[in-house]
Amino acid sequence: MSRTFQTPGRSAVYGTRAMVATSHPAASLLAVETLKRGGSAADAALAASALLCAVEPHMTGIGGDCFALVAAPGEAPRALMGSGQAPAGVDREEAVARGLTEIADDSPLAVNVPGAVDAWTKLHAAYGRLPFAELMEPAAKAAEEGYAVAPRVAFDWARHAPRLARHAETAALFLKDGGALRAGDVHRQPALARTLRAIGREGRAGFYEGAVAEEIVSVLRARGGAHTLDDLAACEAVWAEPIRSSFAGIDVVETPPNGQGATALLILKALEGWDVWRAARGPERLRLYAEATRAAYRLRDRAVTDPAAMTIGLDRFLGAEAVAFVRAAAADPGPTAGPAHAARDLGRVPWETDTVYLAVVDEDGLVVSFINSLFHPFGSTLVAPQSGVLFHCRGASFSLAADHPNALAPGKRTMHTIIPGLVEKDGAPLLPFGVMGGHYQAAGHAHLMIRLFEEGLDLQEAIDAPRLFGYGTATEVEEGIDAENRAHLAAHGCTLEPAPSPIGGAQAILVDRARGVLVGASDPRKDGCALGW
């Protein structure tokens, strides 16, 4: 720890029995209360996630997707992949014939079947202890009775109020007198409360069947969507084998495609053991990291999609050829546009802190790394008003080009940005972690690993460290990137853009077995909160 305590800052949080770290104090408090009632880490994660659907409605919701990494004591980690598929009746050629070149965020084409609720029920069935209805009730109560808008939530709400005004039913739910809610305003979502209670009583049937499902289909089809009840019934979260790679003496564990976790591993593989990286100091390290990120994302956009549609396997994606390409591009950014192995970019899609990530470790040693998302802030801004379901816009990541690996197709899952993370050391969980922020997340995973395990920052310092993101043709920089670093980046070919809001957000928990303590940290870029027990 290097805090002087004479300047503003935030300390890591310590506990001996259990630890939670979420993006909102109310969610962290509920998670600890759930643990104290005898709930498992999975129960705490689910209760907190449901509450965040109410109190951070722009970031997450039951109309979104969910991934998790779960490590039970003495068992290998498991990946839970809860992203839904495009409707079976979707027609890419028809969209192109209508003159579309990309999928707008509020198009019904952007709304895949939401996968979060099925993932929640799968996680509860495998690791839950408390009744599911009990876990949904605090969120339902907050949605029904109202919650006070937190400062960072209000900041984001104001930025995206014009998007909310596009559709009357959405404006009625999320705007006040035509404008955004402010910090301290009380917001209610009674329709969401009813649906949360239905999910609590009926499990997945409370969402994918009956009145809620019928309204989902009706609303989306009225806007030109191809969604059917059969599409909702077919949605299924699956358990999968995580992917991993070593870095600086630890193992970094990620969810497999259709998530982008392999991109984080590629960045780390390219940098570790590279003489140029090891010799770099100060601003040059930032430049190499930014350019390595840019190159790795080019390969991501050419390869990562629904695993059933991938033509480039993970062995090649993480292999020597890809590592050499990233290193060459980082050393001299010119080659990124040249070799055939480079990608045809999908275009610059704005990153946002459009996701909630949370970590929980319970007193039995169950570790849950959990992420839930709507993609863009407030997702598609399309809402089913009677059930309170705000739809994500994950399908906006699909390409309408026929030869693109992530081309829109019936029943296909798109390349996904959300990725929970986990670090293992000596075969045991060391650090459940996650970095929010859309496309930034893979870069954020690599950044956090570099700060922690190469540079030796403590957990809170590593999360607080200033961020930049090299993606497409630009390098976005936070205010914390100082003048010396900016000058070096600009002098070496980086086109700098000021980040319009903080880049991402992060939570993590360090399992310190040597001392028998848990260390939690959360991101001050959001209203993050870690609580130990």
N, C-alpha and C positions, 0 to 999 in steps of 0.2 A: 504494500500500500504506500502511495506517495502523496496522498492528500495532506495539505498543510492545515486544513480546517479553518484557514483565515480567508479563503475565497470560496464562492459558492460551488457546490458540488454535491455528489451523492455517494454514499458509502454502499458497499455490498452488505447483504443481510445474512446473518448466520443463524443456524438452527441445528438441533441435535436429533430430532425425531423425523421431521418432514419439512418439505420446502415447496413453495409454489412461486411462480413468476408469470404474471400476465400483463397485458397492456392497460389494465384499468383497475383502480383500487377496489371497487366493489366486487369485481370478479375474483381478485386474489383473496379477499375476505371470505367470500362464499366458498372458495375452494378449501381454505383452511377449516371453515366450519363443517364442511362435508367430511373432511378427514377426521375431525374430532368426533363426528357422529358414527364413526366406524367405517366410513367409505374408503374405497381404494383410491389409488392415484387416478385410475380410469374414471371412477365416479366423480372425483373432484374436477377432472378435466372436462367432463361432459356437463356438469352443472355450471362451471364457469363459462364454457363455450355458449351454452344456451343463453345465459345472462348477457353475454357480449352481443348476441343477436339483437337484444333490446337496447343496450346502453351504448353500443358502437354500431348503429344501424348502417352506416356508410361503409363499414369494413367487412361485415360478416352477416350471415343470415341463414335461415333454413332453406332458402332458395339458392344456396351456394354449394361449394364442394369442400371436401375435408380429406387430409392425409394425416397419418400418424406413424411414428416409430415407437414400438413398445418393447421393453426389455424386462422380462421377469427374472428374478434371481436364479442363477444357474442355467438359464436358457439363452439361446441365441436370439438376437433382436428379430422382430417381425415388422414388416411394413404393411400398413393398411391403406389401400388405394381407393379413395371414395370420390372419384370424379365420374360424372355421368356422361352419357353418349349423346351424339347428335340423333335426332329423330330418324326412324327407319325410312320415312318418306321424304327426307330432304333431297333436294335436286340441285347440285352445283351448276349443271349446264343451264337449267332454267334461270338461275340467278344471274349467270353471265349473259344470257340472252336478254335479260332486262336491263343490261348496261352496267351492272355492278362490277366494280373492280376490287372492292374490299367489303368486309362485313361491318356495318355500323354498330356501335355499341348498343343502340336501342332497337336494333332489328330483331325480329323473332329468330333469325338465323344465328344470332349470337347466344341464344338461350339453349344450351344443352340441357338434358334432364338433370336436375339438381341431385348430386350424390351424397350430400352431407348427412341427411337423416338416416339413410341406410348404413353409412359408416358409423354413425353414433350407435345404432342398435347392434352392429357387429362388435364394436369395442365393448359395449356393455355386456353382451352375451359372453364374451371371452374373459373379461376381467372385472366386471362389476359386482358389487355386493349389495348396495342399497336398491330399493325399488326404482325403476326408471321414472315413474310418475313423480316420485319424491325429488328426483334430480331436476325435472323440468319445472317444478312448481315455483321456485324462487324467481326464475326468469319470467314465468307467466304473470306472477304478482307484480313484478317491476313494470312489465309492459302494460298491465291493466291499470295499476294505480299511479304510475308515472315515476320517472326518474329525472334527476337534475343533470342537464347536459354539462359534460366536463369541458375544460378549456381547450384542449387539443381537438376534441370532437367538434367544438364550435368553430374552431379555425378552419377545419376541413369542410364543415357544413357551408360556411360562407363562400368558400372557393367554388363549391359545386352547386350552389343554389340555382344558377341558370340552367343546369342540366335537369334539375328536379322540376323546373317550370315547364318542361317540354310536354308533359302529360298531366291532364287535369286531376286524375285520381291520385297520382304521385304527389303533385303539389298539395293536394288536400291533406295528405298524410304527413308530409315532411316539411312544409313551409308554413310560416305564421305571418298572416297579413301580407303574403306574397314574398316574404324574405326568409332568410335562414334563422334558425333558432340560435340564441346567444348562450354563452356560458351562464349556467344557473337557471335557465328556462326549464320548465318541466314539460316533458314529452310523454305522450301515451300512445300505445298501439293495442287497443282492446282486441282487434281481430287477430293479431299475432298471439295474444294471450290465449285465445280460444284454441288456436291451432297447436300451440305448445302443449296445452293440456290434453288435446286429442292424441298427440304423439306420445305423451307420457302414459296414457291409458292403453293405447292400441299398438304402440311401437311403430314400425314402418308402415303398417296399414293406415295409421292416422294421417299419413302424408301421401302415400302412393296409391291409395284406394279411397273410395267414398267421396264425400262432398269436396274435400280439399283438392283431390286429384281432378275431379270433374271441373272445378273452377280453373285450375291451372291450364287444363287443355282448352277450355272455352276461351279464356283470355288470350292465350297465345295463338289459337287458330283464328280468332277474330282479327288479329293483326297480320295474318298471312302465314302463320307458322304451320308446320306439318305434324305437330305433336299429337299423340294419341294416348289413350289409357294404356294400351299395350306397351308403348314406350316407357311409361312410368313403371309399369309392372316389371319390365325387363331390367330396370336399373339395379345394379348389384355391386356393392363394394367388395373387394377381394383382398385376401391376405397374400403377400408376395415376399420373395426373398430380397432383402436389401442389397445394395451395392456398396462397395467400400474401396478405400485406398489408404496407404500409409502416408504420413506426413509428419516430419519432425518428431518421430518416436511415438506417435499415436496413430490410431486407426479412425478415419473419418467415415461414418456410415451415413448413407443417403437412401432415399426412396428411388426406385428404378423408374425408367420411362413408363408412363407418359410424363412424369415429372422431369425437371431439368437438373436434378441432383448430380448427374454425370458431368455437367458443365463445371460445377464447383470442383469436382475431383480432377478434371482436366487442367484447370488453372493451377491447382496445387501441384499436380504431377509435373507440369511444365516448369514451374519455378523451383521446386525442391531439387537440389543436386545440380543446378545449372550454375556454372562458374560465374557467368555474367550477373546473375541475381545475387549470388553470395558476395561478390565484390562490391555491389552497389551500396550506396549510402544516401541517406536523406532524400532530396527531391527525386533522384534517379530511381530509387525504389518505387516511389509513387508512379513514375512514368512507366516503368516496366510492368508494374501491376495493372495499370490502366490499359496498356496495349495488349498484354496477355489476355485480359478480360475481353477486350474487343474482338481479338482473334478467336478465342474460344466460343464466343457467342455466334460468330459467323458459322463455325462448324455446328453449333447447336441448331441454328436455324435451317441447316441443310440435312440434319439427321433425326432430331428428336421429335417423336410424335407417338401416337398409339403404337405400342410394341408390336401389334399384329401387322402394322403397315410399315415398320422401319425396314429400310433396305441397307442401312449401315449398322452393323452390330456393335455392341458396346466394346468388344475386344478391339475393333478397329478405331472406334471413337476415342478410346482411351489408350490407344497403342502408340508405338514409336513414331509413326508417320504424323499423327495428330500432334504429339508433343513437339516434334521438330518444327511443324508448321507454326505452332503458337510461339515457340521461342524465336523463330526467324522473324515473325511479325512483330514481336515485342522489341527485338533488337533494332529492326528497321521496318516501321509501319508500312512502307510502300508495298511489300509483297502481299499484303492481305487482300488486295483486289485482283491479284494476278493468277495464282495457281488454280488449276481445275478443282483442287480440293476445297477452295474457298466457296462460301455460300452465296446464293442470290438472296440478298437481305429481304426480310419481310417488311422492312420499313421501321421507322422510329415510332415505337408505341410508348406513350408517356408512362413512366413508373409512378407509382404513388404508394403511400402506406395503406394499401387497399386490402388489408388482410389482418387477422388476429393470429398471433402465435402465443402459445403458453406451454410451460413445462411444469411437471409435477413429479416429485419423488416422495413416496409414502414411507411409513416406518417399517414396512416389510421389505423395502428395497425395490418395489415395482417402479419403473421409470417410464414416463409417458412424455413424448415429444409430439406436440399436437398443433395442427394449423387448419384454419377454416377461412374461407374467402368468398367474396363476390366478384373478384377481379378488379374492375374499375370502381372508384368510389361510388357508392349506391348502385353498383352493378350496372344493369341495363337501364335502370330507372323505370322499368316496367313492373307493375305490381298487380297482384290479384287482390282486390280490395276486401272481399268478404273473408278471406283467410289470412290476410296480412303478409302474404308471401312476396318478398321483393326478389326478383330474379337476377341471378348473376349474368355476366356477358362473356363467359369463358369462350364461347364459340367465335368471338371476334378475333381470336388468334388463328383461326383457320385461314388458309389461303384459298383463293378462287382460281388459282392457276392449276391446270390439270396435272402438270408434271411436278408440282411441288410435293415433297414428302408429307407435308402437313395439310394437304388439300382437303377441303370439306368433302365428306362422304357419309352415306347412311350408316348409322350405328357406330360411327368412329368417335374416339376420344381425342381431343386436341392436345397438342403440346401444352403442358401445364407449368405455370411459374412457381406455384407454392410447393415448398420443400421443407419439412421438418428435418432437423439434423441431430446427430448423436455422435459423440466421441467415445471410443473405447480405448482402454489401456490394459495390457496384460489380460485381455479377454473379458474385462468387466466394464460396465458403464462408468464413464468418467464425467460426461457433460452432455445432457440434453440441451439443445440450443436451437434457436431459429432466428431468422432475420426477415422481417416483413419488407414489402416494397416492390411488388410486381416483378418485373424483369430483373431488378437489381438483386434478387435473392441469392442466386448462385454466386455472383460477385461478392455479396455480403458474407456468405459463408466462408469464402476464401479469405476475405479481409479479416474476419474475426479469428480464423485459425492462425494467420500470420501474426497478428497482434498478440495472441495468447501464447503460442507455442514456439515462435521464432524470436519475437521481440521481448517476451517475458512480462507483458503487462498483466496486472491483476484483472479479475473478471469485469469489474465495473469500469475500470480504465479502458479496457479493450472495447467495450460497448460504447463508451463515450467518445472514443477516438474519431476525429473528423473523417468524412467519407467523400469519395469521388466515384464516378461511374463512367467508364469508357464504353460507349455503346453506339453502334452505327457510326456516324461521322463526327459526333460531338463527345466531349468529356464534361460531364456535369460535376460541379464542385460545390460543396457546402461552404458556408462562411468561415468555418474553422480551418480550411486550407489556406495557409498564410501567403503573403505576397511573394516570398522567396520560392515557395513551391509552385505557385501559379506562374511566375516568370519562367521557371525552368520548363514546366510543361508546355507553355506557349512557345518557347524558343525551340522546342524539339517537336513541333508539328501538331500539338494537341489544340483543337478548336474548343476553347473553354466556354461554357455556359453556366451562369449562376443557377444553382438548384432553386426552383420556385418554392419549394418547401423542404424540410429536412428529408434526407435520403433514408428512407426505410425506418425501421425500429427493430429492437432485438430484446430477447429475454434468454436467460440461461441459468442453469444450476450446476454447480461444481460439486461432485461427490468426493469429499476429502476423507478417504478411508483411513489414512494414517492417523488423523486426529479425531476421527469419529464425528465429523461435522459436515453439514451441507451449507454451501455458499450460494446465495441467490443474487442475481443482478437483473435490472430492468432498464429500459431505455428512457432517458429524460426527454428524448425527442417526442415521445408520446406521454400519456399519463400513466406510464408503467409503474408497476408495484410488485416487489418481491416480499414475501412474508414467510418467516420461519416459525417452526413449532418445536 
